[in-house]
Amino acid sequence: MFIVFFMLCLLSSSAYAEKITIAAAADLKYAMDKIVKVFKKNHPLEDLEVIFGSSGKIFAQIQQGAPYDLYFAADISYPQELSKNGFASSDVKLYAIGKIVLWSTTHNASKMTLTDLKDTKIKHIAIANPKHAPYGKRAQEALEATKVWNDIKSKIVYGDNIVQTAQFVQSGNADIGIIALSIAMNPELSNQGAHWPIPDNLHKPLEQAYIITKRAANNKLARKFADFMETTPAREIMIKYGFVLPKERDQTKNPGKK
Amino acid sequence: MLLDDNDIQTICLTLKLASITTIILLIIGTLLAWWLTHSKRKWKKIINAIVALPLVLPPSVLGFYLLLAMGPNGFVGKITNALGISPLPFTFSGLVVASVLYSLPFMVQPLNNAFESIGKRPLEVAATLRASPLDAFFSVILPMALPGYLTASILTFAHTVGEFGVVLMIGGNIPGKTRVSSVQIYDHVEALEYAAAHRLALVMVIFSFLVLLALYIWNPKSKKE
């Protein structure tokens, strides 16, 4: 019985022609899961898995030979650097512009601005670690641009990535946080709290880009998935999660609507 | 200078956390190990299993439950709130509480072994000499269990220094408060500062080696009966 089961496992894994692994920045957690689901529905024979982490971590892993076929970063500089060093087999392609929001489950964040963070009632403010998480870097820039950074610095707690940052807020341990709009738009979170979009002019743009890695140079499935990101179903999901897509950005001037 | 100020700050914080945790566990661990050694209750085995849990549980499980329990909606959070103490996550006290749980078996199990190998006899002898139980413990048991205490303290201290997952989940990575060396190394690596990561990591390797070496020098197997 056990042997039969074991054999089945072996067989089932060889039934797929190709298998790819997608490494994606944590801000894509919910959107990418959805996109992969739709892709699998359209291509039931293809096998692909997604792992999530901070952009910096995945960047380092690819340099050390991690078996990832596609890399969706939250900051274009990481794939650019990989491409420069010969780790890419495709162009560095912009796929979305990210947005940051103030988000809270205990305060009505939709009526707050960054200067309200100085309020003594707010004890802990969660942001992603600016040292290696692009969304954390942009959060710090926005706080510095508003000239509140020095006043609230001691209240800041740092999440390892943007999902953990959201989790600090969701569990009620941090009063408020600056997270990716794409995370705040996930139904599980948007039901719990309100958010306030942080104006784009307070920070450098969150230009998110992907590459097909060198090891997937001849992988048809990797190419197919990259192409799928350009199709309407995938784009609609990205828009639903609050991303501004490259082409759309040029047409609409003010993407800050909810 | 090999290490920068931030790295040194994390080392000081790590040593402070490990020291406080060890001191607290010396007290809790002694009481618990003593009870486990001498109690005849059947459900003692259940307590034994609970004490050993942190040995096998992934730190993520401990971190997850602590984050929820200590949060404003958790039962620990409600207690701290009622007592007027600020919530434990993102605080140094929170890390101490987590470390005490995380390192509990490393204190209790060696002490339990030490007490068991001493047995009841010395206490009974002390009692015939009219020593009070407390007196008997400090003048008879403690000296006899000293190697056990050394092992337990060193293991507890070292294990707390090596703590990572739990701290990452409930600490919030605050410089000077919850950013310990293991987290600092992780951040260095994530930020691709490999040289800085190497320096701090090397300090950890040397430290851990020296601690374990001390353990084997002070407490060689041959001395154990």
Interface residues (C-beta under 8 A of the other chain):
Chain A: S54 G56 K57 F59 A60 K123 H124 A126 N129 K131 H132 I156 V157 Y158 G159 D160 Q164 Q167 F168 S171 G172 N173 A174
Chain B: L67 L68 M70 G71 P72 N73 G77 S86 P87 P89 F90 L168 M169 G172 N173 I174 D187 V189 E190 A191 L192
